Amino acid sequence: MRDVISTKDAPQAIGPYSQAIRANGFVFVSGQVAIDPATQQVVNGDVAAQTDRVLKNLAAILKAAGTGLEKVVRSGVFLKNMGDFAAMNEVYGRYFSSAPPARSTVEVARLPKDVLVEIDVIALA
């Protein structure tokens, strides 16, 4: 069983991919960037503001899939600048305050729409 998950409460896909796929008891959410779903524009602000928007987008997609951030088992964080790690981590920690998921964080050369952070997750369905 493979279900495509889509919601208007998160940014629409900007390429040939789904917001998320539910399969075999898991929800695989595509990388989200700091796009406001109401305007489809990148939010203004630093990495903390962008991280907050990214996590809200992830939460909306997970909700549409019938799950939530508390069921995330793995996340990947992509930063434009590893110097932003502490600021990103502070906001991330507010969303994953107890039993946080396994995670990797890497610095990358460039992200879509020149954002500062992108995060993808895998959650229990």
VMD Tcl script that builds the backbone (N, CA, C; Angstrom):
set m [mol new atoms 375]
animate dup $m
set s [atomselect $m all]
$s set {name element resname resid chain x y z} {
  {N N MET 1 A 0.849 -1.188 0.000}
  {CA C MET 1 A 0.000 0.000 0.000}
  {C C MET 1 A 0.888 1.242 0.000}
  {N N ARG 2 A 0.592 2.171 -0.910}
  {CA C ARG 2 A 1.365 3.410 -1.051}
  {C C ARG 2 A 0.380 4.530 -1.323}
  {N N ASP 3 A 0.293 5.469 -0.368}
  {CA C ASP 3 A -0.640 6.582 -0.500}
  {C C ASP 3 A 0.112 7.901 -0.607}
  {N N VAL 4 A -0.296 8.735 -1.550}
  {CA C VAL 4 A 0.255 10.083 -1.676}
  {C C VAL 4 A -0.466 10.983 -0.679}
  {N N ILE 5 A 0.301 11.760 0.074}
  {CA C ILE 5 A -0.253 12.699 1.047}
  {C C ILE 5 A -0.078 14.107 0.496}
  {N N SER 6 A -1.140 14.897 0.569}
  {CA C SER 6 A -1.084 16.269 0.088}
  {C C SER 6 A -2.008 17.143 0.926}
  {N N THR 7 A -1.556 18.353 1.207}
  {CA C THR 7 A -2.370 19.314 1.946}
  {C C THR 7 A -2.075 20.723 1.459}
  {N N LYS 8 A -3.096 21.553 1.486}
  {CA C LYS 8 A -2.915 22.969 1.148}
  {C C LYS 8 A -2.343 23.755 2.337}
  {N N ASP 9 A -2.226 23.097 3.507}
  {CA C ASP 9 A -1.685 23.749 4.697}
  {C C ASP 9 A -0.160 23.741 4.741}
  {N N ALA 10 A 0.452 23.249 3.673}
  {CA C ALA 10 A 1.905 23.263 3.521}
  {C C ALA 10 A 2.204 23.674 2.087}
  {N N PRO 11 A 3.431 24.114 1.820}
  {CA C PRO 11 A 3.752 24.546 0.460}
  {C C PRO 11 A 3.516 23.441 -0.558}
  {N N GLN 12 A 3.042 23.822 -1.710}
  {CA C GLN 12 A 2.836 22.866 -2.789}
  {C C GLN 12 A 4.197 22.453 -3.348}
  {N N ALA 13 A 4.290 21.244 -3.835}
  {CA C ALA 13 A 5.538 20.741 -4.400}
  {C C ALA 13 A 5.994 21.641 -5.546}
  {N N ILE 14 A 7.291 21.926 -5.593}
  {CA C ILE 14 A 7.831 22.779 -6.655}
  {C C ILE 14 A 8.599 21.939 -7.678}
  {N N GLY 15 A 8.257 20.670 -7.753}
  {CA C GLY 15 A 8.898 19.764 -8.695}
  {C C GLY 15 A 8.124 18.459 -8.744}
  {N N PRO 16 A 8.684 17.465 -9.427}
  {CA C PRO 16 A 8.001 16.174 -9.559}
  {C C PRO 16 A 8.199 15.284 -8.324}
  {N N TYR 17 A 7.580 15.676 -7.236}
  {CA C TYR 17 A 7.623 14.899 -6.004}
  {C C TYR 17 A 6.343 15.146 -5.221}
  {N N SER 18 A 6.074 14.272 -4.266}
  {CA C SER 18 A 4.903 14.407 -3.396}
  {C C SER 18 A 5.322 15.051 -2.085}
  {N N GLN 19 A 4.384 15.729 -1.421}
  {CA C GLN 19 A 4.685 16.263 -0.099}
  {C C GLN 19 A 5.086 15.130 0.835}
  {N N ALA 20 A 4.378 14.009 0.736}
  {CA C ALA 20 A 4.715 12.838 1.544}
  {C C ALA 20 A 4.116 11.592 0.908}
  {N N ILE 21 A 4.653 10.464 1.316}
  {CA C ILE 21 A 4.137 9.155 0.931}
  {C C ILE 21 A 3.951 8.339 2.207}
  {N N ARG 22 A 2.763 7.730 2.341}
  {CA C ARG 22 A 2.511 6.804 3.454}
  {C C ARG 22 A 2.643 5.395 2.895}
  {N N ALA 23 A 3.523 4.579 3.508}
  {CA C ALA 23 A 3.733 3.212 3.043}
  {C C ALA 23 A 4.229 2.342 4.193}
  {N N ASN 24 A 3.679 1.158 4.295}
  {CA C ASN 24 A 4.146 0.153 5.262}
  {C C ASN 24 A 4.286 0.683 6.683}
  {N N GLY 25 A 3.317 1.476 7.129}
  {CA C GLY 25 A 3.318 1.946 8.503}
  {C C GLY 25 A 4.167 3.166 8.772}
  {N N PHE 26 A 4.724 3.750 7.726}
  {CA C PHE 26 A 5.550 4.942 7.867}
  {C C PHE 26 A 5.036 6.060 6.968}
  {N N VAL 27 A 5.404 7.287 7.317}
  {CA C VAL 27 A 5.142 8.439 6.462}
  {C C VAL 27 A 6.497 9.070 6.151}
  {N N PHE 28 A 6.815 9.150 4.874}
  {CA C PHE 28 A 8.071 9.715 4.395}
  {C C PHE 28 A 7.764 11.114 3.853}
  {N N VAL 29 A 8.226 12.141 4.558}
  {CA C VAL 29 A 7.914 13.516 4.176}
  {C C VAL 29 A 9.090 14.118 3.423}
  {N N SER 30 A 8.802 14.667 2.260}
  {CA C SER 30 A 9.832 15.330 1.466}
  {C C SER 30 A 10.412 16.512 2.228}
  {N N GLY 31 A 11.631 16.880 1.873}
  {CA C GLY 31 A 12.275 18.031 2.491}
  {C C GLY 31 A 11.418 19.269 2.360}
  {N N GLN 32 A 11.287 19.970 3.474}
  {CA C GLN 32 A 10.496 21.201 3.497}
  {C C GLN 32 A 11.422 22.381 3.733}
  {N N VAL 33 A 11.113 23.475 3.054}
  {CA C VAL 33 A 11.844 24.725 3.240}
  {C C VAL 33 A 10.875 25.767 3.782}
  {N N ALA 34 A 11.384 26.939 4.060}
  {CA C ALA 34 A 10.610 27.979 4.753}
  {C C ALA 34 A 9.700 28.757 3.813}
  {N N ILE 35 A 8.772 28.054 3.196}
  {CA C ILE 35 A 7.787 28.693 2.328}
  {C C ILE 35 A 6.466 28.771 3.090}
  {N N ASP 36 A 5.884 29.958 3.103}
  {CA C ASP 36 A 4.578 30.160 3.723}
  {C C ASP 36 A 3.528 29.604 2.772}
  {N N PRO 37 A 2.728 28.623 3.213}
  {CA C PRO 37 A 1.754 28.029 2.298}
  {C C PRO 37 A 0.681 29.011 1.819}
  {N N ALA 38 A 0.434 30.061 2.579}
  {CA C ALA 38 A -0.592 31.036 2.180}
  {C C ALA 38 A -0.139 31.883 0.993}
  {N N THR 39 A 1.164 32.159 0.925}
  {CA C THR 39 A 1.685 33.029 -0.126}
  {C C THR 39 A 2.575 32.303 -1.133}
  {N N GLN 40 A 3.016 31.104 -0.777}
  {CA C GLN 40 A 3.986 30.345 -1.573}
  {C C GLN 40 A 5.303 31.102 -1.739}
  {N N GLN 41 A 5.607 31.972 -0.765}
  {CA C GLN 41 A 6.854 32.738 -0.773}
  {C C GLN 41 A 7.714 32.340 0.418}
  {N N VAL 42 A 9.029 32.462 0.264}
  {CA C VAL 42 A 9.955 32.199 1.368}
  {C C VAL 42 A 9.734 33.250 2.450}
  {N N VAL 43 A 9.668 32.807 3.700}
  {CA C VAL 43 A 9.485 33.744 4.806}
  {C C VAL 43 A 10.762 34.551 5.013}
  {N N ASN 44 A 10.602 35.782 5.430}
  {CA C ASN 44 A 11.750 36.624 5.759}
  {C C ASN 44 A 12.286 36.208 7.117}
  {N N GLY 45 A 13.560 36.428 7.319}
  {CA C GLY 45 A 14.109 36.185 8.633}
  {C C GLY 45 A 15.330 35.297 8.625}
  {N N ASP 46 A 15.845 35.110 9.835}
  {CA C ASP 46 A 17.058 34.330 10.032}
  {C C ASP 46 A 16.750 32.839 10.058}
  {N N VAL 47 A 17.758 32.045 10.372}
  {CA C VAL 47 A 17.579 30.590 10.374}
  {C C VAL 47 A 16.568 30.147 11.426}
  {N N ALA 48 A 16.444 30.873 12.530}
  {CA C ALA 48 A 15.447 30.510 13.546}
  {C C ALA 48 A 14.036 30.678 12.990}
  {N N ALA 49 A 13.775 31.789 12.341}
  {CA C ALA 49 A 12.457 32.033 11.748}
  {C C ALA 49 A 12.173 31.016 10.654}
  {N N GLN 50 A 13.178 30.699 9.855}
  {CA C GLN 50 A 12.975 29.732 8.779}
  {C C GLN 50 A 12.758 28.323 9.339}
  {N N THR 51 A 13.497 27.953 10.370}
  {CA C THR 51 A 13.325 26.637 10.983}
  {C C THR 51 A 11.911 26.491 11.541}
  {N N ASP 52 A 11.412 27.528 12.176}
  {CA C ASP 52 A 10.059 27.508 12.720}
  {C C ASP 52 A 9.035 27.251 11.610}
  {N N ARG 53 A 9.174 27.937 10.487}
  {CA C ARG 53 A 8.242 27.753 9.365}
  {C C ARG 53 A 8.360 26.338 8.789}
  {N N VAL 54 A 9.580 25.850 8.656}
  {CA C VAL 54 A 9.799 24.500 8.135}
  {C C VAL 54 A 9.090 23.475 9.016}
  {N N LEU 55 A 9.238 23.598 10.325}
  {CA C LEU 55 A 8.625 22.625 11.240}
  {C C LEU 55 A 7.104 22.739 11.238}
  {N N LYS 56 A 6.571 23.928 11.058}
  {CA C LYS 56 A 5.119 24.077 10.908}
  {C C LYS 56 A 4.639 23.387 9.639}
  {N N ASN 57 A 5.412 23.508 8.563}
  {CA C ASN 57 A 5.055 22.839 7.308}
  {C C ASN 57 A 5.088 21.321 7.475}
  {N N LEU 58 A 6.128 20.822 8.124}
  {CA C LEU 58 A 6.220 19.385 8.368}
  {C C LEU 58 A 5.043 18.902 9.208}
  {N N ALA 59 A 4.694 19.649 10.246}
  {CA C ALA 59 A 3.576 19.275 11.118}
  {C C ALA 59 A 2.267 19.219 10.331}
  {N N ALA 60 A 2.061 20.159 9.420}
  {CA C ALA 60 A 0.828 20.182 8.619}
  {C C ALA 60 A 0.741 18.960 7.704}
  {N N ILE 61 A 1.848 18.584 7.116}
  {CA C ILE 61 A 1.852 17.413 6.235}
  {C C ILE 61 A 1.619 16.148 7.049}
  {N N LEU 62 A 2.284 16.039 8.185}
  {CA C LEU 62 A 2.077 14.871 9.044}
  {C C LEU 62 A 0.628 14.785 9.512}
  {N N LYS 63 A 0.033 15.923 9.854}
  {CA C LYS 63 A -1.371 15.936 10.271}
  {C C LYS 63 A -2.260 15.415 9.141}
  {N N ALA 64 A -1.989 15.845 7.915}
  {CA C ALA 64 A -2.769 15.383 6.769}
  {C C ALA 64 A -2.628 13.870 6.574}
  {N N ALA 65 A -1.509 13.325 7.032}
  {CA C ALA 65 A -1.270 11.884 6.924}
  {C C ALA 65 A -1.835 11.120 8.116}
  {N N GLY 66 A -2.408 11.843 9.087}
  {CA C GLY 66 A -2.986 11.191 10.255}
  {C C GLY 66 A -1.991 10.887 11.352}
  {N N THR 67 A -0.886 11.600 11.371}
  {CA C THR 67 A 0.134 11.405 12.398}
  {C C THR 67 A 0.634 12.781 12.853}
  {N N GLY 68 A 1.771 12.831 13.516}
  {CA C GLY 68 A 2.256 14.119 14.007}
  {C C GLY 68 A 3.739 14.086 14.324}
  {N N LEU 69 A 4.262 15.227 14.708}
  {CA C LEU 69 A 5.687 15.343 15.013}
  {C C LEU 69 A 6.119 14.386 16.122}
  {N N GLU 70 A 5.210 14.072 17.045}
  {CA C GLU 70 A 5.565 13.173 18.152}
  {C C GLU 70 A 5.851 11.750 17.671}
  {N N LYS 71 A 5.481 11.447 16.425}
  {CA C LYS 71 A 5.704 10.105 15.863}
  {C C LYS 71 A 6.913 10.061 14.921}
  {N N VAL 72 A 7.646 11.164 14.812}
  {CA C VAL 72 A 8.827 11.201 13.940}
  {C C VAL 72 A 9.921 10.319 14.538}
  {N N VAL 73 A 10.481 9.445 13.697}
  {CA C VAL 73 A 11.550 8.557 14.150}
  {C C VAL 73 A 12.913 8.949 13.572}
  {N N ARG 74 A 12.921 9.732 12.503}
  {CA C ARG 74 A 14.168 10.118 11.852}
  {C C ARG 74 A 13.991 11.451 11.164}
  {N N SER 75 A 14.999 12.310 11.269}
  {CA C SER 75 A 14.966 13.569 10.525}
  {C C SER 75 A 16.337 13.845 9.934}
  {N N GLY 76 A 16.315 14.598 8.855}
  {CA C GLY 76 A 17.544 15.064 8.226}
  {C C GLY 76 A 17.468 16.578 8.127}
  {N N VAL 77 A 18.504 17.238 8.606}
  {CA C VAL 77 A 18.556 18.702 8.585}
  {C C VAL 77 A 19.691 19.119 7.660}
  {N N PHE 78 A 19.373 20.017 6.748}
  {CA C PHE 78 A 20.347 20.533 5.791}
  {C C PHE 78 A 20.482 22.031 6.021}
  {N N LEU 79 A 21.671 22.463 6.390}
  {CA C LEU 79 A 21.928 23.875 6.683}
  {C C LEU 79 A 22.823 24.489 5.615}
  {N N LYS 80 A 22.520 25.708 5.253}
  {CA C LYS 80 A 23.385 26.435 4.336}
  {C C LYS 80 A 24.706 26.769 5.019}
  {N N ASN 81 A 24.652 27.006 6.343}
  {CA C ASN 81 A 25.841 27.390 7.098}
  {C C ASN 81 A 25.815 26.691 8.457}
  {N N MET 82 A 26.795 25.849 8.720}
  {CA C MET 82 A 26.835 25.133 9.995}
  {C C MET 82 A 26.968 26.101 11.170}
  {N N GLY 83 A 27.352 27.324 10.911}
  {CA C GLY 83 A 27.383 28.350 11.952}
  {C C GLY 83 A 25.987 28.650 12.492}
  {N N ASP 84 A 24.945 28.262 11.766}
  {CA C ASP 84 A 23.560 28.453 12.198}
  {C C ASP 84 A 23.033 27.284 13.034}
  {N N PHE 85 A 23.895 26.306 13.322}
  {CA C PHE 85 A 23.459 25.097 14.014}
  {C C PHE 85 A 22.766 25.403 15.341}
  {N N ALA 86 A 23.366 26.227 16.182}
  {CA C ALA 86 A 22.802 26.498 17.515}
  {C C ALA 86 A 21.420 27.142 17.416}
  {N N ALA 87 A 21.259 28.114 16.524}
  {CA C ALA 87 A 19.970 28.790 16.377}
  {C C ALA 87 A 18.909 27.835 15.833}
  {N N MET 88 A 19.281 27.010 14.850}
  {CA C MET 88 A 18.350 26.017 14.321}
  {C C MET 88 A 17.987 25.021 15.410}
  {N N ASN 89 A 18.974 24.552 16.137}
  {CA C ASN 89 A 18.780 23.522 17.153}
  {C C ASN 89 A 17.870 23.996 18.280}
  {N N GLU 90 A 17.961 25.267 18.628}
  {CA C GLU 90 A 17.115 25.813 19.697}
  {C C GLU 90 A 15.646 25.738 19.293}
  {N N VAL 91 A 15.324 26.135 18.061}
  {CA C VAL 91 A 13.937 26.068 17.575}
  {C C VAL 91 A 13.519 24.614 17.401}
  {N N TYR 92 A 14.360 23.803 16.802}
  {CA C TYR 92 A 14.076 22.380 16.592}
  {C C TYR 92 A 13.744 21.712 17.925}
  {N N GLY 93 A 14.483 22.036 18.956}
  {CA C GLY 93 A 14.272 21.452 20.277}
  {C C GLY 93 A 12.915 21.782 20.875}
  {N N ARG 94 A 12.353 22.920 20.510}
  {CA C ARG 94 A 11.007 23.271 20.998}
  {C C ARG 94 A 9.942 22.350 20.397}
  {N N TYR 95 A 10.156 21.907 19.189}
  {CA C TYR 95 A 9.198 21.023 18.518}
  {C C TYR 95 A 9.402 19.557 18.905}
  {N N PHE 96 A 10.619 19.196 19.284}
  {CA C PHE 96 A 10.948 17.822 19.671}
  {C C PHE 96 A 11.540 17.831 21.074}
  {N N SER 97 A 10.712 18.207 22.047}
  {CA C SER 97 A 11.213 18.400 23.408}
  {C C SER 97 A 11.385 17.108 24.197}
  {N N SER 98 A 10.601 16.083 23.886}
  {CA C SER 98 A 10.769 14.821 24.599}
  {C C SER 98 A 10.912 13.686 23.598}
  {N N ALA 99 A 11.826 12.780 23.885}
  {CA C ALA 99 A 12.109 11.641 23.010}
  {C C ALA 99 A 12.306 12.086 21.564}
  {N N PRO 100 A 13.270 12.992 21.306}
  {CA C PRO 100 A 13.471 13.465 19.939}
  {C C PRO 100 A 13.909 12.328 19.013}
  {N N PRO 101 A 13.639 12.500 17.713}
  {CA C PRO 101 A 13.989 11.455 16.747}
  {C C PRO 101 A 15.496 11.379 16.510}
  {N N ALA 102 A 15.921 10.288 15.899}
  {CA C ALA 102 A 17.284 10.211 15.390}
  {C C ALA 102 A 17.430 11.295 14.323}
  {N N ARG 103 A 18.665 11.828 14.184}
  {CA C ARG 103 A 18.817 12.968 13.268}
  {C C ARG 103 A 20.228 13.031 12.716}
  {N N SER 104 A 20.320 13.529 11.507}
  {CA C SER 104 A 21.614 13.937 10.968}
  {C C SER 104 A 21.486 15.397 10.573}
  {N N THR 105 A 22.591 16.126 10.673}
  {CA C THR 105 A 22.620 17.533 10.274}
  {C C THR 105 A 23.876 17.752 9.449}
  {N N VAL 106 A 23.698 18.295 8.260}
  {CA C VAL 106 A 24.840 18.533 7.384}
  {C C VAL 106 A 24.779 19.941 6.807}
  {N N GLU 107 A 25.949 20.463 6.475}
  {CA C GLU 107 A 26.025 21.734 5.756}
  {C C GLU 107 A 26.068 21.414 4.267}
  {N N VAL 108 A 25.300 22.167 3.503}
  {CA C VAL 108 A 25.239 21.962 2.056}
  {C C VAL 108 A 25.588 23.261 1.340}
  {N N ALA 109 A 25.998 23.147 0.101}
  {CA C ALA 109 A 26.422 24.323 -0.660}
  {C C ALA 109 A 25.266 25.256 -0.984}
  {N N ARG 110 A 24.113 24.669 -1.294}
  {CA C ARG 110 A 22.976 25.513 -1.685}
  {C C ARG 110 A 21.686 24.733 -1.502}
  {N N LEU 111 A 20.613 25.442 -1.185}
  {CA C LEU 111 A 19.299 24.846 -0.992}
  {C C LEU 111 A 18.290 25.513 -1.937}
  {N N PRO 112 A 17.159 24.846 -2.207}
  {CA C PRO 112 A 16.156 25.448 -3.090}
  {C C PRO 112 A 15.744 26.842 -2.620}
  {N N LYS 113 A 15.574 27.724 -3.574}
  {CA C LYS 113 A 15.141 29.104 -3.312}
  {C C LYS 113 A 16.095 29.843 -2.377}
  {N N ASP 114 A 17.325 29.354 -2.275}
  {CA C ASP 114 A 18.378 29.966 -1.448}
  {C C ASP 114 A 17.983 30.125 0.015}
  {N N VAL 115 A 17.181 29.184 0.530}
  {CA C VAL 115 A 16.809 29.213 1.943}
  {C C VAL 115 A 18.005 28.815 2.801}
  {N N LEU 116 A 17.853 28.976 4.108}
  {CA C LEU 116 A 18.927 28.683 5.050}
  {C C LEU 116 A 18.870 27.275 5.629}
  {N N VAL 117 A 17.675 26.642 5.561}
  {CA C VAL 117 A 17.505 25.320 6.176}
  {C C VAL 117 A 16.421 24.530 5.427}
  {N N GLU 118 A 16.632 23.228 5.349}
  {CA C GLU 118 A 15.642 22.291 4.824}
  {C C GLU 118 A 15.643 21.089 5.756}
  {N N ILE 119 A 14.453 20.548 6.031}
  {CA C ILE 119 A 14.344 19.385 6.907}
  {C C ILE 119 A 13.391 18.378 6.281}
  {N N ASP 120 A 13.768 17.095 6.330}
  {CA C ASP 120 A 12.848 16.020 5.940}
  {C C ASP 120 A 12.699 15.082 7.123}
  {N N VAL 121 A 11.612 14.321 7.152}
  {CA C VAL 121 A 11.355 13.419 8.277}
  {C C VAL 121 A 10.719 12.115 7.806}
  {N N ILE 122 A 10.875 11.115 8.660}
  {CA C ILE 122 A 10.166 9.847 8.531}
  {C C ILE 122 A 9.434 9.651 9.859}
  {N N ALA 123 A 8.131 9.355 9.786}
  {CA C ALA 123 A 7.327 9.197 10.988}
  {C C ALA 123 A 6.540 7.887 10.928}
  {N N LEU 124 A 6.119 7.438 12.087}
  {CA C LEU 124 A 5.187 6.320 12.149}
  {C C LEU 124 A 3.819 6.803 11.678}
  {N N ALA 125 A 3.146 5.983 10.899}
  {CA C ALA 125 A 1.825 6.377 10.381}
  {C C ALA 125 A 0.786 6.318 11.471}
}
mol reanalyze $m
mol bondsrecalc $m
mol representation Tube
mol addrep $m
